[in-house]
């Protein structure tokens, strides 16, 4: 089983999301922007399911410093990668 690792702006691991190998291949074939928005969507859905809190994709991205998806590391510069 592969994972998506979430890091805060200080470089600390704050969470892991297990994904299957097929999803891993899909995510790693995306552009950086696509990948980050997809991961932000996964986090927002998980938070909503766990706590009922609604977060936007930008709110999620603004709290993350980097993500590591199946070994592919992407640093989030200034939150929203589309800016």
GROMACS elastic network, one bead per residue, 0.5 to 0.9 nm:
[ bonds ]
;  ai    aj funct       b0    kb
    1    18     6  0.65642   500
    1    19     6  0.62619   500
    1    20     6  0.54665   500
    1    21     6  0.65067   500
    2    17     6  0.85449   500
    2    18     6  0.58543   500
    2    19     6  0.53047   500
    2    20     6  0.58696   500
    2    21     6  0.61225   500
    2    23     6  0.88067   500
    2    24     6  0.66873   500
    2    69     6  0.81240   500
    2    70     6  0.58260   500
    2    71     6  0.89391   500
    3    16     6  0.62837   500
    3    17     6  0.54634   500
    3    19     6  0.54660   500
    3    20     6  0.80342   500
    3    24     6  0.78955   500
    3    68     6  0.80827   500
    3    69     6  0.63158   500
    3    70     6  0.57976   500
    3    71     6  0.84999   500
    4    15     6  0.82691   500
    4    16     6  0.55203   500
    4    17     6  0.50160   500
    4    18     6  0.63852   500
    4    19     6  0.71826   500
    4    24     6  0.85898   500
    4    39     6  0.79048   500
    4    67     6  0.69335   500
    4    68     6  0.57227   500
    4    70     6  0.63955   500
    4    71     6  0.85375   500
    5    13     6  0.70296   500
    5    14     6  0.77931   500
    5    15     6  0.59192   500
    5    17     6  0.65483   500
    5    18     6  0.87688   500
    5    66     6  0.84734   500
    5    67     6  0.55763   500
    5    68     6  0.50057   500
    5    69     6  0.64034   500
    5    70     6  0.84277   500
    6    12     6  0.84022   500
    6    13     6  0.58860   500
    6    14     6  0.56533   500
    6    15     6  0.51304   500
    6    16     6  0.61375   500
    6    17     6  0.82585   500
    6    64     6  0.69576   500
    6    65     6  0.80395   500
    6    66     6  0.64655   500
    6    68     6  0.67340   500
    6    69     6  0.88319   500
    7    10     6  0.76666   500
    7    11     6  0.55120   500
    7    12     6  0.52336   500
    7    14     6  0.53749   500
    7    15     6  0.71735   500
    7    63     6  0.88631   500
    7    64     6  0.58482   500
    7    65     6  0.56340   500
    7    66     6  0.53005   500
    7    67     6  0.60292   500
    7    68     6  0.82432   500
    8    11     6  0.54137   500
    8    12     6  0.54625   500
    8    13     6  0.66342   500
    8    14     6  0.64580   500
    8    63     6  0.64244   500
    8    66     6  0.68528   500
    8    67     6  0.88958   500
    9    12     6  0.74247   500
    9    63     6  0.70836   500
    9    64     6  0.57576   500
    9    66     6  0.72676   500
    9    76     6  0.86498   500
   10    65     6  0.70398   500
   11    14     6  0.89831   500
   11    65     6  0.66342   500
   11    66     6  0.75372   500
   12    65     6  0.88201   500
   13    16     6  0.81188   500
   17    42     6  0.85446   500
   17    43     6  0.84691   500
   19    22     6  0.82286   500
   19    23     6  0.62450   500
   19    24     6  0.65657   500
   19    70     6  0.89709   500
   20    23     6  0.54589   500
   20    24     6  0.62588   500
   20    25     6  0.89223   500
   21    25     6  0.62891   500
   21    26     6  0.87143   500
   21    70     6  0.87504   500
   22    25     6  0.52531   500
   22    26     6  0.64310   500
   22    27     6  0.88122   500
   23    27     6  0.61474   500
   23    28     6  0.85919   500
   24    27     6  0.52517   500
   24    28     6  0.61332   500
   24    29     6  0.86072   500
   24    69     6  0.72014   500
   24    70     6  0.61287   500
   25    28     6  0.53123   500
   25    29     6  0.62092   500
   25    30     6  0.89674   500
   25    70     6  0.83914   500
   26    29     6  0.54601   500
   26    30     6  0.68395   500
   27    30     6  0.54794   500
   27    31     6  0.86498   500
   27    34     6  0.83292   500
   27    35     6  0.59178   500
   27    38     6  0.78646   500
   27    39     6  0.86263   500
   27    69     6  0.73958   500
   27    70     6  0.85591   500
   28    31     6  0.80293   500
   28    32     6  0.88973   500
   28    35     6  0.73529   500
   28    69     6  0.69270   500
   28    70     6  0.73194   500
   28    71     6  0.89126   500
   28    72     6  0.69154   500
   29    35     6  0.84518   500
   30    33     6  0.79339   500
   30    34     6  0.57436   500
   30    35     6  0.55700   500
   31    34     6  0.52308   500
   31    35     6  0.60296   500
   31    36     6  0.86019   500
   32    35     6  0.51084   500
   32    36     6  0.61249   500
   32    37     6  0.86297   500
   32    74     6  0.70303   500
   32    81     6  0.80257   500
   33    36     6  0.52600   500
   33    37     6  0.62156   500
   33    38     6  0.85157   500
   33    80     6  0.87627   500
   33    81     6  0.58147   500
   33    82     6  0.66240   500
   34    37     6  0.53188   500
   34    38     6  0.60570   500
   34    39     6  0.86196   500
   35    38     6  0.51018   500
   35    39     6  0.61589   500
   35    40     6  0.85393   500
   35    69     6  0.86761   500
   35    74     6  0.87428   500
   36    39     6  0.51275   500
   36    40     6  0.60298   500
   36    41     6  0.85256   500
   36    61     6  0.76950   500
   36    67     6  0.78095   500
   36    74     6  0.79627   500
   36    76     6  0.80771   500
   36    80     6  0.87996   500
   36    81     6  0.75387   500
   37    41     6  0.61057   500
   37    42     6  0.86545   500
   37    57     6  0.66468   500
   37    58     6  0.85005   500
   37    61     6  0.80212   500
   37    80     6  0.88101   500
   37    81     6  0.84356   500
   38    41     6  0.50829   500
   38    42     6  0.63668   500
   38    43     6  0.88043   500
   38    57     6  0.88483   500
   39    42     6  0.50076   500
   39    43     6  0.62757   500
   39    44     6  0.86052   500
   39    57     6  0.88990   500
   39    61     6  0.89541   500
   39    67     6  0.81717   500
   39    69     6  0.87389   500
   40    43     6  0.50954   500
   40    44     6  0.60780   500
   40    45     6  0.85954   500
   40    56     6  0.83385   500
   40    57     6  0.52921   500
   40    58     6  0.78395   500
   40    59     6  0.86969   500
   40    60     6  0.57569   500
   40    61     6  0.62567   500
   41    44     6  0.50474   500
   41    45     6  0.61321   500
   41    46     6  0.85498   500
   41    56     6  0.82097   500
   41    57     6  0.60742   500
   41    60     6  0.83436   500
   42    45     6  0.52586   500
   42    46     6  0.62143   500
   42    47     6  0.86911   500
   43    46     6  0.50783   500
   43    47     6  0.61150   500
   43    48     6  0.85327   500
   43    55     6  0.88430   500
   43    57     6  0.85391   500
   43    60     6  0.72246   500
   44    47     6  0.51873   500
   44    48     6  0.61231   500
   44    49     6  0.86119   500
   44    53     6  0.84670   500
   44    54     6  0.70243   500
   44    55     6  0.56016   500
   44    56     6  0.69235   500
   44    57     6  0.68548   500
   44    59     6  0.89652   500
   44    60     6  0.69102   500
   45    48     6  0.51085   500
   45    49     6  0.61202   500
   45    50     6  0.85322   500
   45    54     6  0.82861   500
   45    55     6  0.84600   500
   46    49     6  0.51407   500
   46    50     6  0.60338   500
   46    51     6  0.84441   500
   47    50     6  0.50859   500
   47    51     6  0.57622   500
   47    52     6  0.68257   500
   47    53     6  0.62576   500
   47    54     6  0.74463   500
   47    55     6  0.77754   500
   48    51     6  0.54480   500
   48    54     6  0.55929   500
   48    55     6  0.75935   500
   49    52     6  0.57848   500
   49    53     6  0.80742   500
   50    53     6  0.80676   500
   51    54     6  0.87138   500
   55    58     6  0.81249   500
   55    59     6  0.60678   500
   55    60     6  0.67178   500
   56    59     6  0.51503   500
   56    60     6  0.65103   500
   56    61     6  0.87614   500
   57    60     6  0.52111   500
   57    61     6  0.62127   500
   57    62     6  0.85957   500
   57    80     6  0.85362   500
   58    61     6  0.50042   500
   58    62     6  0.59398   500
   58    63     6  0.87124   500
   58    79     6  0.69215   500
   58    80     6  0.58973   500
   59    62     6  0.52046   500
   59    63     6  0.66796   500
   59    79     6  0.81757   500
   59    80     6  0.87673   500
   60    63     6  0.54821   500
   60    64     6  0.67054   500
   60    79     6  0.82566   500
   61    64     6  0.52437   500
   61    65     6  0.79473   500
   61    66     6  0.89158   500
   61    76     6  0.73555   500
   61    78     6  0.85584   500
   61    80     6  0.60245   500
   61    81     6  0.82852   500
   62    65     6  0.79446   500
   62    76     6  0.83182   500
   62    78     6  0.69100   500
   62    80     6  0.66369   500
   63    79     6  0.71178   500
   64    67     6  0.75467   500
   64    75     6  0.87103   500
   64    76     6  0.68236   500
   64    79     6  0.71181   500
   65    74     6  0.88035   500
   65    75     6  0.60675   500
   65    76     6  0.52374   500
   65    77     6  0.73529   500
   65    78     6  0.84304   500
   65    79     6  0.77636   500
   66    73     6  0.70708   500
   66    74     6  0.55399   500
   66    76     6  0.51614   500
   66    77     6  0.84574   500
   67    72     6  0.80948   500
   67    73     6  0.58474   500
   67    74     6  0.54481   500
   67    75     6  0.65797   500
   67    76     6  0.77504   500
   68    71     6  0.56958   500
   68    72     6  0.52666   500
   68    74     6  0.62766   500
   68    75     6  0.86490   500
   69    72     6  0.50203   500
   69    73     6  0.64453   500
   69    74     6  0.81470   500
   70    73     6  0.83746   500
   76    79     6  0.57651   500
   76    80     6  0.74412   500
   76    81     6  0.66432   500
   77    80     6  0.73426   500
   77    81     6  0.67092   500
   78    81     6  0.74509   500
   78    83     6  0.84796   500
   79    82     6  0.89480   500
   79    83     6  0.85465   500
   80    83     6  0.57808   500
